[in-house]
Amino acid sequence: MIELWVAVPVLLYLFAGAVDYGRAYYVSIEVAAAAEAGALYGASNPTDTTGMKAASLLNGTDIASLQSTASHGSECSDGTLAVAAPGTPPTCSVDTLQYVEVDTSATYKPIFSYPGFQSSYTISAKSRMRASF
């Protein structure tokens, strides 16, 4: 009985930690998927930043605190001289590429508070894709 009395609280504490870790992992997957969905929409509609935000928020409806920002621009094909729109395309010695970028973030609050850990975490993701014109 005494062993059970000592072991049960420890096991419950470990179980609660595993549940919180699983929830945080789920939120991070949803945030990344929302960023990718917005960038996928933007690859076909590169100037529609409102549509990119809407596509990412629509994909992450399970996450109440999800926020999204979208942008588009151009850069040299070697990755240098990125210019966010609206601007003039960069002068490159190689080809110029158009890109879209969607940044998403959400706040995760664990079910239980753990000593030495924060009470909430910001989980963010970024997806950048080449736009098709």
N, C-alpha and C positions, 0 to 999 in steps of 0.2 A: 504494500500500500504506500509506503513512504517513497519507494522508488518511482511509482506511478505519479505520486503527488509532485515530485521534483521534475520528472521528465515531461509531463503534459504541458506545462507552461512554456518550456523551452521548445518543444515540438510545435506548439501553436504559434510562437513567435517566428520560428523558421518558416512555417507554412504561410504566415501573413507576409513575410518578406518575399517569398516566391510568387505569391499572388500579385504583390505590388510590382515586382520586376516584370512579370508577364504583362500587366496592364501598361507599363511604361514602354515595353517593347512593341506592343500593339499600337500605341499612339505614334511611335516613331515610324512604324511601317505605314500607317495611314497618312502621316504628314508627308513622307517621301512619295507615296502614290499620288497624293493630291498635287504636288509640285510637278510630277511627271505628266499627269493628265492635263494640266494647264499648258505645259510646254508642247505636248502633242497637238493640242488645239492650235496653239500659236504657230506651230510649224507650217500649217496650212493657211493661217490667217495672221500673219506677223504684225500687222498694225493694229489689230483689235485687242488692246490690252485689257479692256473691260471684259471681253469674252474669255480671255485667258484666266482672269481672276475668277469669273463665274464658273468656268469648267473645273478649276481646282477646288473651289468651295463646294461645288456640287458633288465632287468625288469624295470629299471629306465630311459628309454630313454627320457621321458618327462622333466627330470631335467638335464640341460646342465652341471652344476657344480658338478655332482655326482662323488664321489671318493669312492673306495672300497679297503679294505685289508682283507685278509683271512689267517687263520692259523689252524693248527690241532695239537693235542697232546693227552696226556693221563692223567688221574687223578684217585684218589681213589673214590670208589662209594659213600663215605660219603662227597665228595667235597673237601677233603684236598689233599695236595701234587700234585698240577697240574704241569705237565712238558710239555712245548711246544716242539713240534718236531723240528728238529731231536734230540732226546735225548733218554736216557734209560728210560724205564717205571719206575714209582715210586714204591718203596717197600711199599706195603700196607698190613694191617692186614685184609682188606676186599677186595672185587673184584676190579680189575682195569678196567676202562672204557675209551674208545676212544671218543674224541669230536672234533667238528669243530666249528670255530667261524668266523663270518663275521662282520666286522665293516664298516659302510657306513656313509658318511657325505656329506653335500651340503651347499652351501652358499645361503642364501635368502636375497634379497634386496627388501625392500618395494617400492611401486610405488611412494609414497609421503614421504617426510621427516616430522617427527613429533618432536616438541620441547621436549627435555629430553629423546629421544630414539636414539638408535644406527642407523647408516646408513645401516648396514648389520648384519646378524646373521648367525651363523653356527649351522645347525641342524644335529644331528647325531643319529645313531641307532646301536644297536648291537644285533646279533642273535647267540645263541649258541645252538647246537644240538648234541645229541649223535650219533656217527658214527656207521654204521653197517658194520662189517667185515665178 
